[in-house]
Amino acid sequence: MTNIHQQEMMTEENKNKSEVIDLRVYLKTVWSRKKLFIKVWVVTVILASIYIFPIPRTYVSELSLAPELSGQIDGGGLASLAGSFGIDLENLQTTDAFYPELYPELIATNDFITDLFDVRVKSIDGEIDTDYYTYLTKHQKGIFYKIPFNWVKKQIRNLLAPPETRSAGGEGGKRFNPFMLSEETDKVVEMVRSLISCDVDKKNSVITISVIDQDPLICATMADSVRVRLQDFITAYRTSKARIDMSYYRALADSARWEYQQAMERYSEYVDAHQNTILQSYLSERDELENLVAMKLNAYTAMNTQFEAAKARVQERTPAFTTLKSSSVPLKPKGPKRVIFILAMLVLSTLGTLTYLFKNEVVAQFTRLR
């Protein structure tokens, strides 16, 4: 029994030893195949460089705005507490139907994007000076190894797609028609959607606008242009009713002023023509004309007062935007991270080579674990 027990213990010790990984053996194997690793690394660096270096550098410009909410009621501590859970009570309390959470949807619309196409942009080296649409369609740096594939895709699409029937021209003198875009313009619109982003912090309604571009100056220019156009749209929306009222009262005031002038002219002509007349009929006519002048003057004064009040309401409804962070020309590119990409590819290729060298050991260890 003792011999059998000793044999079992020896067998168990041998089994445990066989399951222990001897790193020295693996390191010795790796060192003996160092030439293979060097070849893999060289090939990896060459292929990774061919892939990553032709990709153009991109820059990002950001700005932040704090909008004024219309008709907002102070929610006090309750609004702050709800904001910590992502619930904006201030927007629920406002009488404004177009609150900041809808601004990203606005910026992504065809109308807003096509309005950006006519923005004048200039590259930082001064070689490009054109509108934004022409810049996106003719001055973008491409990737050389994608040219053959893009050409084949274009030829296939031209063969299969029906002839282009939609025009890029818009109505009312506009260059583009957001209601019916051409195929080329629609692709540019989708490109702009991927380059421009708008985020709204639900806790404090701070708007962050960011623009990606291959040129740092154009990047900052477009970020500021998006800000200006967003403010113009919100201002036009907030003041639309007040501006309609102002136009209405301006027309009434102009009409009342014209009627007052006409009544004054009639009165002056009548008085000049009957200076020496003392008949009661003429005096009555004079008094009637004088009363008409006074009535027209009162009407004109009332309409002019309403017009001035409407002008004040337009100014009152005009929202104020506080710029927390202005757009600036970025100094360093955002991507691609070429060195990090190459290092990551080296790590992956090293792991792949190790798996190839020790695949039998890995399978054996996995089998024993099962």
Secondary structure, 3 states (H helix, E strand, C coil): CHHHHHHHHHHHHHHHHHHCCCHHHHHHHHHHCHHHHHHHHHHHHHHHHHHHCCCCCEEEEEEEEEECCCCCCCCHHHHHHHHHCCCCHHHHHCCCCCCHHHHHHHHCCHHHHHHHCCCEEECCCCCCEEEHHHHHHHCCCCCHHHHHHHHHHHHHHHHHCCCCCCCCCCCCCCCCCCCCCCHHHHHHHHHHHHHEEEEECCCCCCEEEEEEECCHHHHHHHHHHHHHHHHHHHHHHHCHHHHHHHHHHHHHHHHHHHHHHHHHHHHHHHHHHCCCCCCHHHHHHHHHHHHHHHHHHHHHHHHHHHHHHHHHHHHHHCCCEEEEECCCCCCCCCECCHHHHHHHHHHHHHHHHHHHHCHHHHHHHHHHHC
